[in-house]
Amino acid sequence: MDVVMKELFGTDIGLLSLFTLGFIVAMGLFMWAKLTKKSHEGG
């Protein structure tokens, strides 16, 4: 487990993977909030 964490936080590809996952989660939350708001407006 120690090697995995070192690889994830210590290398460029690990940090890029974390950024990508974070971006996907943030985009999903944004779309969920936007669509929920739009559906309650009367659409």
Stockholm file with secondary structure:
# STOCKHOLM 1.0

chainA/1-43         MDVVMKELFGTDIGLLSLFTLGFIVAMGLFMWAKLTKKSHEGG
#=GR chainA/1-43 SS CHHHHHHHHHSHHHHHHHHHHHHHHHHHHHHHHHHHHHHHHTC
#=GC SS_cons        CHHHHHHHHHSHHHHHHHHHHHHHHHHHHHHHHHHHHHHHHTC
//
